[in-house]
């Protein structure tokens, strides 16, 4: 019996469908960058430590270097290329631009995707390690600078633009519905 090590998969990325043959060991990051030419998602450490490759999978933050492409089949993937609405930037992108939430720009796509996930998680009431009251009844904690720093801590900026990044996330939070792109599902209901 032959061992099957590749498959043809269909990925749903930024509202488009892509079918491609992949080796089962291909990461989502490599499929995006090397197979589909979606190079906005950056390869940093390739070990899930820096966050440069953060994308949204079903609205949740995911480091694409640790996600196998085959495991993402049938899920909705959003990369930095899919955030703008035509010429209108996503509110998080606009805030990063307005407040210089970048320097070299290498980490920026991952920072932006992570920030969108952060805002959706916060809006859904998810606490963080910086939250004073983690009881569900307490609702979302205030989105202070400490909350933003804690929630964004998985994304490194080698240039040190953290102050501007925190300000950009706070500005985007003030600009309207946090879940315009990201949707953070709540707990699943038990099957009847």
Steps between C-alpha positions, in 0.01 A plus 500: 500500500644835396517783748312809380711810567326762287149614415319756295340744742268798466578806708258791550722808521380860501170401342662296220529124453836348415555133416856376514694181550701505823732270686333425834796664678447838328420776744228752434771767492692325222180433306405868520841641411656243271204336332243782482732805488322664796821644641345751742523233769864499611728215600685602815622230734311207341448367855186680620697737722487840325148539357615641164294234320175563691186462288135456590353150465126499554552841660752376757866594515724223370874487446511362147847347542357243744172433317509227237336605175303175484351577845377837371295346220140620506572777751481874428849649487561875502843641427608863505423514127133432573436768763443814295165570339613615158696821557367537857739355756376291790475722813798318654709554186403868497589541868842339445559737209376811684697431819818354349438156650793365300860578416658253258154351438605135504287406801215734408274254312511257793453784749193624311340155470572435867351838599179416315484171689574679828216745448256221418611298804463805722155581360396139568596548866809282504728593791879514480774450756481877561124496570418588861168313499482184290148396594275470191238716672753784519486544122785640294767668711593859414733495199789672675856523367593213735217286358611574143866426577411169663267395221752597229797344681529213250602743225856626511625822341875497463497877435322572828190681368297368793380838628352590161358149456313526833370844402387368159311208655333735748401739218360214292297383800342844519419508128212257500402134505803289580369195321469646150741235373568271792234291663585327823251222557372436845484157658324239289162382617486131592347279234138411566 
